Amino acid sequence: MAVITKTHALNVVRRAYGPTHAEAVAPQLPERIDLDNPAHTNLLYKLGLTPDRLFSALGGEL
């Protein structure tokens, strides 16, 4: 089971897209994000937080 905390996820979003985007998605994220849970992965996808997009936004340093 791959679980990350909301804090960790927001740190990645902040690095990739900036603090404004992180603040915008923060209220929609659960405190613990289970990457094996389809509901959580669907939410991340809807928010544009897919591994490919994050990898690209971070310049390939995810």
C-alpha positions in Angstrom: 0.0 0.0 0.0 1.5 3.3 -1.1 0.3 6.1 1.2 1.5 9.7 1.3 0.5 12.5 3.6 -1.3 15.5 2.5 1.7 17.6 3.7 4.0 15.6 1.4 1.7 15.9 -1.5 1.3 19.6 -1.1 5.1 20.1 -0.8 5.4 18.4 -4.2 2.6 20.5 -5.7 4.2 23.6 -4.3 7.5 22.8 -5.9 5.9 21.9 -9.2 3.2 24.5 -9.6 3.8 27.1 -6.8 2.1 28.0 -3.6 -1.1 29.4 -5.1 -1.9 26.1 -6.8 -1.0 24.2 -3.6 -3.4 26.4 -1.6 -6.1 25.9 -4.2 -6.0 22.0 -4.1 -5.3 21.7 -0.3 -9.0 21.7 0.8 -9.8 18.9 -1.6 -7.1 16.5 -0.5 -7.5 14.0 2.4 -5.0 13.9 5.2 -3.6 10.5 4.0 -3.6 9.8 0.3 -3.6 6.1 -0.6 -2.2 5.8 -4.1 -3.7 2.3 -4.5 -7.2 3.6 -3.7 -9.1 4.3 -7.0 -11.1 7.2 -5.4 -7.9 8.9 -4.3 -6.2 8.4 -7.7 -9.3 9.7 -9.5 -9.3 12.8 -7.3 -5.6 13.4 -8.0 -6.3 13.0 -11.7 -9.1 15.5 -11.6 -6.9 18.0 -9.9 -4.2 17.5 -12.6 -1.8 15.8 -10.1 -0.8 12.8 -12.2 2.7 11.4 -12.0 3.5 12.4 -15.6 2.4 16.0 -15.1 4.2 16.4 -11.8 7.4 14.8 -13.3 7.2 17.2 -16.2 6.5 20.2 -14.1 9.5 19.4 -11.8 11.8 19.1 -14.8 12.1 15.3 -14.4 13.3 15.4 -10.8 10.3 13.6 -9.1 
